[in-house]
Amino acid sequence: MNCEQELTALREVIRNERKNKRITQEELAEMLEVSPTHVKHIESGHRKPSIEILFELAKILNISLDEVVFPKKETPHDVTRGKIERLLDVSDEASLRFILSVLEALREKEQADVK
């Protein structure tokens, strides 16, 4: 089975999310308990990540492997909602309560602006 397209997409997502989070390859390697060279090889396509490393990458970088392997045509709204959901999944209870209060305040403001 040839899955080069999926591997290319995976490499791009790993690299982009690492950079978006301002994590160096060396820092990511330390988090994964692998060598920096291993991370560089994964991002460049010289090496495929093991399933264990892949799961850890998904957790650390907050990426959905499903979305990488089985992409679907998404609207910008869907993409934003997905990012919000992934961030909510890793938020603690206090942060969730704060986010809820902000969303409720925004909703009240929108309703007041409509009237």
MIBAKE-400758 format. One record per residue: chain; residue in three letters; x, y, z of N, C-alpha, C, O, CB in turn. Coordinates in Angstrom, 3 decimals. Glycine has a CB too. Layout:
<rs>
R,tivex,tormi,n.c1,n.c2,n.c3,ca.c1,ca.c2,ca.c3,c.c1,c.c2,c.c3,o.c1,o.c2,o.c3,cb.c1,cb.c2,cb.c3
R,A,ALA,X,Y,Z,X,Y,Z,X,Y,Z,X,Y,Z,X,Y,Z
...
</rs>
This chain:
<rs>
R,tivex,tormi,n.c1,n.c2,n.c3,ca.c1,ca.c2,ca.c3,c.c1,c.c2,c.c3,o.c1,o.c2,o.c3,cb.c1,cb.c2,cb.c3
R,A,MET,0.845,-1.184,0.000,0.000,0.000,0.000,0.887,1.244,0.000,1.799,1.365,0.818,-0.960,0.000,1.225
R,A,ASN,0.616,2.152,-0.911,1.388,3.383,-1.008,0.643,4.492,-0.280,-0.496,4.811,-0.622,1.644,3.768,-2.489
R,A,CYS,1.272,5.064,0.701,0.628,6.126,1.469,1.536,7.359,1.544,1.582,8.052,2.560,0.275,5.628,2.889
R,A,GLU,2.253,7.614,0.449,3.174,8.762,0.409,2.453,10.081,0.632,2.973,10.965,1.313,3.908,8.803,-0.925
R,A,GLN,1.268,10.223,0.067,0.517,11.465,0.216,0.190,11.733,1.689,0.320,12.861,2.166,-0.776,11.410,-0.615
R,A,GLU,-0.231,10.697,2.394,-0.558,10.851,3.811,0.695,11.147,4.639,0.653,11.960,5.562,-1.252,9.586,4.337
R,A,LEU,1.803,10.489,4.311,3.058,10.733,5.033,3.561,12.150,4.799,4.071,12.791,5.717,4.129,9.722,4.606
R,A,THR,3.418,12.639,3.571,3.807,14.013,3.273,2.948,14.984,4.071,3.462,15.940,4.651,3.685,14.301,1.765
R,A,ALA,1.645,14.742,4.103,0.738,15.603,4.871,1.101,15.560,6.349,1.090,16.588,7.025,-0.734,15.173,4.667
R,A,LEU,1.419,14.378,6.848,1.790,14.233,8.257,3.053,15.020,8.570,3.108,15.738,9.568,1.991,12.755,8.613
R,A,ARG,4.063,14.891,7.727,5.309,15.640,7.943,5.051,17.142,7.975,5.589,17.853,8.824,6.332,15.309,6.845
R,A,GLU,4.228,17.616,7.049,3.923,19.048,6.987,3.187,19.517,8.230,3.482,20.584,8.769,3.093,19.360,5.749
R,A,VAL,2.226,18.716,8.684,1.464,19.082,9.882,2.388,19.112,11.097,2.316,20.039,11.904,0.294,18.089,10.115
R,A,ILE,3.246,18.116,11.233,4.170,18.073,12.373,5.058,19.310,12.361,5.188,19.994,13.376,5.037,16.783,12.339
R,A,ARG,5.663,19.594,11.224,6.566,20.753,11.115,5.819,22.055,11.396,6.286,22.887,12.173,7.210,20.807,9.714
R,A,ASN,4.656,22.230,10.758,3.903,23.473,10.919,3.417,23.681,12.338,3.526,24.783,12.876,2.730,23.488,9.984
R,A,GLU,2.881,22.638,12.951,2.388,22.778,14.328,3.534,23.007,15.316,3.387,23.761,16.277,1.591,21.530,14.735
R,A,ARG,4.659,22.361,15.078,5.826,22.584,15.940,6.241,24.049,15.856,6.493,24.691,16.876,7.011,21.652,15.534
R,A,LYS,6.311,24.569,14.641,6.720,25.966,14.459,5.670,26.927,15.014,6.019,27.942,15.617,6.965,26.259,12.973
R,A,ASN,4.390,26.615,14.814,3.314,27.465,15.354,3.387,27.568,16.870,3.061,28.604,17.449,1.945,26.919,14.941
R,A,LYS,3.813,26.500,17.498,3.924,26.476,18.956,5.293,26.966,19.426,5.597,26.953,20.619,3.670,25.065,19.480
R,A,ARG,6.106,27.396,18.472,7.454,27.916,18.748,8.297,26.904,19.532,8.986,27.246,20.493,7.363,29.238,19.532
R,A,ILE,8.217,25.657,19.089,9.013,24.585,19.680,10.119,24.250,18.682,9.849,24.034,17.501,8.127,23.314,20.018
R,A,THR,11.350,24.207,19.152,12.451,23.830,18.267,12.462,22.316,18.089,11.837,21.583,18.855,13.811,24.325,18.831
R,A,GLN,13.175,21.863,17.075,13.304,20.422,16.883,14.003,19.793,18.089,13.679,18.674,18.487,14.084,20.112,15.582
R,A,GLU,14.948,20.510,18.659,15.671,20.000,19.826,14.738,19.867,21.028,14.800,18.877,21.757,16.851,20.924,20.172
R,A,GLU,13.878,20.858,21.234,12.933,20.807,22.349,11.920,19.670,22.157,11.580,18.956,23.101,12.198,22.156,22.489
R,A,LEU,11.451,19.521,20.920,10.510,18.437,20.631,11.170,17.081,20.856,10.557,16.163,21.400,9.988,18.543,19.185
R,A,ALA,12.418,16.967,20.435,13.154,15.713,20.639,13.253,15.385,22.126,13.100,14.231,22.526,14.566,15.804,20.019
R,A,GLU,13.507,16.398,22.932,13.604,16.179,24.380,12.265,15.708,24.949,12.222,14.806,25.785,14.057,17.471,25.091
R,A,MET,11.180,16.321,24.493,9.850,15.924,24.962,9.531,14.487,24.563,8.878,13.755,25.306,8.782,16.873,24.405
R,A,LEU,9.999,14.093,23.381,9.741,12.745,22.868,10.747,11.715,23.366,10.578,10.512,23.171,9.750,12.763,21.362
R,A,GLU,11.796,12.214,24.012,12.889,11.364,24.482,13.557,10.619,23.322,13.831,9.421,23.393,12.370,10.362,25.519
R,A,VAL,13.808,11.383,22.246,14.554,10.878,21.091,15.631,11.906,20.751,15.681,12.977,21.356,13.603,10.611,19.854
R,A,SER,16.474,11.591,19.805,17.519,12.530,19.413,16.944,13.609,18.492,15.966,13.369,17.785,18.682,11.789,18.716
R,A,PRO,17.557,14.800,18.503,17.120,15.846,17.568,17.214,15.387,16.107,16.404,15.786,15.270,17.961,17.112,17.766
R,A,THR,18.195,14.556,15.817,18.346,14.035,14.458,17.127,13.208,14.060,16.687,13.255,12.911,19.624,13.185,14.343
R,A,HIS,16.586,12.457,15.007,15.405,11.634,14.727,14.228,12.529,14.328,13.513,12.229,13.372,15.033,10.765,15.962
R,A,VAL,14.030,13.622,15.061,12.944,14.556,14.742,13.174,15.165,13.361,12.241,15.265,12.563,12.842,15.674,15.817
R,A,LYS,14.410,15.572,13.076,14.727,16.137,11.759,14.432,15.134,10.654,13.907,15.506,9.605,16.201,16.571,11.698
R,A,HIS,14.764,13.868,10.877,14.504,12.834,9.876,13.009,12.600,9.679,12.566,12.350,8.559,15.182,11.532,10.279
R,A,ILE,12.233,12.679,10.751,10.780,12.517,10.631,10.210,13.669,9.799,9.412,13.447,8.889,10.104,12.466,12.042
R,A,GLU,10.624,14.897,10.116,10.094,16.065,9.407,10.542,16.108,7.950,9.820,16.627,7.099,10.525,17.339,10.111
R,A,SER,11.702,15.579,7.655,12.215,15.619,6.277,11.762,14.419,5.448,11.902,14.416,4.225,13.734,15.679,6.291
R,A,GLY,11.217,13.401,6.118,10.744,12.227,5.402,11.771,11.116,5.261,11.514,10.112,4.597,10.288,12.627,4.063
R,A,HIS,12.928,11.287,5.879,13.950,10.239,5.831,13.619,9.071,6.749,14.171,7.981,6.601,15.303,10.814,6.205
R,A,ARG,12.716,9.301,7.698,12.343,8.259,8.641,10.856,8.413,8.963,10.342,9.529,9.028,13.215,8.331,9.940
R,A,LYS,10.178,7.300,9.161,8.772,7.322,9.553,8.690,7.175,11.066,9.438,6.394,11.654,7.965,6.193,8.836
R,A,PRO,7.781,7.926,11.704,7.659,7.795,13.152,7.028,6.459,13.545,6.147,5.948,12.854,6.835,8.946,13.715
R,A,SER,7.486,5.910,14.654,6.833,4.711,15.189,5.447,5.112,15.668,5.157,6.299,15.820,7.671,4.063,16.354
R,A,ILE,4.606,4.144,15.901,3.251,4.442,16.368,3.293,5.149,17.725,2.478,6.032,17.992,2.416,3.147,16.466
R,A,GLU,4.242,4.761,18.579,4.370,5.403,19.894,4.754,6.870,19.743,4.181,7.739,20.401,5.418,4.669,20.757
R,A,ILE,5.729,7.143,18.870,6.165,8.526,18.643,5.031,9.317,17.992,4.813,10.481,18.328,7.445,8.568,17.752
R,A,LEU,4.322,8.698,17.077,3.204,9.363,16.414,2.141,9.794,17.419,1.645,10.919,17.354,2.589,8.442,15.362
R,A,PHE,1.790,8.908,18.345,0.807,9.257,19.374,1.314,10.387,20.261,0.559,11.299,20.599,0.472,8.031,20.230
R,A,GLU,2.585,10.331,20.638,3.155,11.393,21.470,3.180,12.722,20.726,2.880,13.766,21.305,4.570,11.019,21.919
R,A,LEU,3.538,12.686,19.443,3.532,13.909,18.627,2.130,14.522,18.594,1.968,15.736,18.721,4.019,13.606,17.184
R,A,ALA,1.126,13.670,18.423,-0.253,14.158,18.378,-0.632,14.845,19.684,-1.289,15.886,19.674,-1.221,13.006,18.090
R,A,LYS,-0.219,14.263,20.805,-0.527,14.865,22.112,0.230,16.174,22.308,-0.363,17.190,22.672,-0.184,13.887,23.248
R,A,ILE,1.525,16.149,22.071,2.367,17.324,22.311,1.962,18.487,21.412,1.872,19.628,21.863,3.843,16.979,22.085
R,A,LEU,1.719,18.189,20.136,1.427,19.245,19.171,-0.068,19.524,19.032,-0.476,20.425,18.300,1.998,18.877,17.827
R,A,ASN,-0.880,18.736,19.746,-2.329,18.916,19.726,-2.878,18.817,18.299,-3.609,19.693,17.838,-2.704,20.269,20.346
R,A,ILE,-2.509,17.735,17.617,-2.990,17.505,16.262,-3.892,16.273,16.245,-3.744,15.358,17.056,-1.806,17.334,15.277
R,A,SER,-4.818,16.277,15.312,-5.714,15.138,15.142,-5.173,14.266,14.021,-5.112,14.696,12.869,-7.174,15.601,14.836
R,A,LEU,-4.782,13.054,14.352,-4.270,12.143,13.338,-5.354,11.781,12.340,-5.073,11.572,11.160,-3.708,10.883,13.986
R,A,ASP,-6.586,11.707,12.805,-7.712,11.425,11.925,-7.793,12.460,10.804,-7.978,12.113,9.637,-9.024,11.399,12.724
R,A,GLU,-7.653,13.727,11.169,-7.760,14.793,10.179,-6.601,14.769,9.190,-6.758,15.173,8.038,-7.819,16.142,10.870
R,A,VAL,-5.437,14.296,9.634,-4.287,14.216,8.744,-4.434,13.043,7.788,-4.204,13.181,6.587,-2.990,14.088,9.549
R,A,VAL,-4.814,11.900,8.318,-4.888,10.675,7.515,-6.160,10.632,6.658,-6.134,10.149,5.526,-4.834,9.443,8.430
R,A,PHE,-7.259,11.135,7.199,-8.538,11.117,6.475,-9.068,12.548,6.332,-10.075,12.904,6.944,-9.583,10.217,7.214
R,A,PRO,-8.393,13.357,5.529,-8.831,14.751,5.418,-10.196,14.861,4.751,-10.541,14.076,3.867,-7.807,15.566,4.636
R,A,LYS,-10.944,15.830,5.184,-12.228,16.096,4.544,-12.247,17.571,4.171,-11.521,18.382,4.745,-13.439,15.721,5.482
R,A,LYS,-13.071,17.895,3.223,-13.175,19.288,2.810,-13.885,20.049,3.919,-15.051,19.801,4.229,-13.934,19.429,1.446
R,A,GLU,-13.158,20.966,4.495,-13.713,21.724,5.607,-13.797,23.193,5.255,-12.972,23.722,4.509,-12.876,21.528,6.867
R,A,THR,-14.794,23.831,5.797,-14.913,25.272,5.655,-13.995,25.921,6.684,-13.576,25.262,7.635,-16.395,25.743,5.835
R,A,PRO,-13.677,27.193,6.512,-12.877,27.879,7.544,-13.524,27.786,8.927,-12.831,27.706,9.941,-12.681,29.352,7.167
R,A,HIS,-14.847,27.798,8.956,-15.576,27.666,10.228,-15.273,26.311,10.880,-15.051,26.233,12.088,-17.107,27.822,9.999
R,A,ASP,-15.267,25.248,10.070,-14.972,23.911,10.589,-13.551,23.829,11.146,-13.318,23.213,12.186,-15.163,22.863,9.490
R,A,VAL,-12.613,24.451,10.449,-11.219,24.432,10.881,-11.092,25.146,12.223,-10.449,24.643,13.144,-10.301,25.094,9.819
R,A,THR,-11.709,26.316,12.326,-11.657,27.082,13.582,-12.305,26.299,14.716,-11.763,26.236,15.819,-12.357,28.449,13.417
R,A,ARG,-13.452,25.709,14.451,-14.143,24.919,15.475,-13.282,23.740,15.929,-13.228,23.431,17.119,-15.497,24.410,14.940
R,A,GLY,-12.612,23.086,14.988,-11.742,21.967,15.325,-10.586,22.391,16.224,-10.249,21.699,17.185,-11.203,21.331,14.062
R,A,LYS,-9.984,23.529,15.904,-8.886,24.033,16.733,-9.376,24.356,18.139,-8.702,24.056,19.125,-8.253,25.281,16.093
R,A,ILE,-10.550,24.968,18.224,-11.116,25.297,19.533,-11.393,24.024,20.327,-11.082,23.952,21.516,-12.411,26.122,19.375
R,A,GLU,-11.973,23.027,19.678,-12.281,21.776,20.367,-11.021,21.090,20.884,-11.015,20.565,21.997,-13.036,20.839,19.438
R,A,ARG,-9.951,21.090,20.082,-8.711,20.458,20.533,-8.105,21.217,21.718,-7.552,20.606,22.632,-7.697,20.385,19.377
R,A,LEU,-8.210,22.546,21.699,-7.702,23.323,22.829,-8.547,23.092,24.080,-8.014,23.015,25.187,-7.674,24.815,22.480
R,A,LEU,-9.850,22.984,23.905,-10.725,22.715,25.044,-10.426,21.351,25.655,-10.492,21.176,26.872,-12.194,22.790,24.617
R,A,ASP,-10.099,20.393,24.803,-9.804,19.042,25.283,-8.618,19.003,26.235,-8.542,18.120,27.090,-9.539,18.129,24.115
R,A,VAL,-7.699,19.937,26.102,-6.503,19.912,26.952,-6.543,20.998,28.035,-5.554,21.215,28.735,-5.248,20.084,26.093
R,A,SER,-7.683,21.674,28.169,-7.815,22.735,29.172,-8.252,22.170,30.516,-8.980,21.179,30.575,-8.814,23.796,28.702
R,A,ASP,-7.803,22.808,31.595,-8.232,22.369,32.923,-9.602,22.979,33.246,-10.108,23.825,32.509,-7.181,22.770,34.005
R,A,GLU,-10.181,22.541,34.343,-11.540,22.952,34.705,-11.659,24.460,34.901,-12.639,25.061,34.460,-11.977,22.240,35.972
R,A,ALA,-10.686,25.077,35.550,-10.738,26.524,35.782,-10.720,27.286,34.452,-11.456,28.257,34.279,-9.552,26.973,36.671
R,A,SER,-9.889,26.845,33.531,-9.830,27.488,32.211,-11.148,27.312,31.467,-11.619,28.240,30.810,-8.670,26.911,31.377
R,A,LEU,-11.741,26.131,31.565,-13.020,25.891,30.894,-14.118,26.798,31.444,-14.938,27.319,30.688,-13.430,24.425,31.046
R,A,ARG,-14.129,26.983,32.760,-15.128,27.875,33.367,-14.935,29.316,32.887,-15.904,30.016,32.593,-15.041,27.814,34.911
R,A,PHE,-13.669,29.749,32.813,-13.367,31.101,32.342,-13.811,31.266,30.883,-14.445,32.262,30.535,-11.851,31.401,32.484
R,A,ILE,-13.479,30.297,30.041,-13.868,30.347,28.630,-15.383,30.396,28.497,-15.914,31.146,27.678,-13.307,29.134,27.867
R,A,LEU,-16.074,29.603,29.296,-17.536,29.608,29.279,-18.075,30.993,29.629,-18.992,31.485,28.971,-18.091,28.557,30.258
R,A,SER,-17.518,31.621,30.656,-18.008,32.949,31.047,-17.762,33.979,29.947,-18.594,34.860,29.730,-17.333,33.403,32.348
R,A,VAL,-16.634,33.879,29.255,-16.345,34.794,28.151,-17.336,34.572,27.012,-17.858,35.534,26.448,-14.894,34.603,27.649
R,A,LEU,-17.598,33.309,26.671,-18.544,33.007,25.595,-19.956,33.477,25.945,-20.669,34.001,25.089,-18.551,31.503,25.302
R,A,GLU,-20.356,33.290,27.198,-21.676,33.746,27.619,-21.780,35.261,27.539,-22.816,35.792,27.137,-21.976,33.272,29.039
R,A,ALA,-20.706,35.969,27.922,-20.700,37.430,27.836,-20.773,37.894,26.381,-21.468,38.860,26.069,-19.441,38.002,28.511
R,A,LEU,-20.065,37.214,25.504,-20.135,37.544,24.079,-21.537,37.332,23.526,-22.052,38.151,22.764,-19.134,36.704,23.291
R,A,ARG,-22.134,36.236,23.918,-23.505,35.922,23.471,-24.488,36.998,23.936,-25.340,37.434,23.162,-23.946,34.534,24.004
R,A,GLU,-24.374,37.426,25.193,-25.251,38.469,25.727,-25.057,39.776,24.969,-26.028,40.474,24.675,-24.987,38.681,27.228
R,A,LYS,-23.808,40.111,24.650,-23.518,41.332,23.904,-24.123,41.262,22.517,-24.712,42.237,22.051,-22.009,41.566,23.812
R,A,GLU,-23.987,40.119,21.843,-24.566,39.953,20.506,-26.076,40.110,20.550,-26.658,40.755,19.678,-24.196,38.581,19.923
R,A,GLN,-26.718,39.526,21.558,-28.164,39.625,21.679,-28.590,41.060,21.956,-29.624,41.506,21.458,-28.669,38.702,22.781
R,A,ALA,-27.792,41.798,22.759,-28.118,43.183,23.062,-27.934,44.053,21.820,-28.685,45.008,21.623,-27.248,43.702,24.219
R,A,ASP,-26.955,43.740,20.989,-26.708,44.523,19.763,-27.812,44.319,18.745,-28.088,45.217,17.949,-25.360,44.142,19.142
R,A,VAL,-28.458,43.146,18.753,-29.521,42.841,17.805,-30.778,43.647,18.124,-31.510,44.045,17.218,-29.835,41.339,17.816
R,A,LYS,-31.026,43.885,19.408,-32.241,44.575,19.862,-32.196,46.032,19.571,-33.141,46.754,19.890,-32.452,44.374,21.327
</rs>
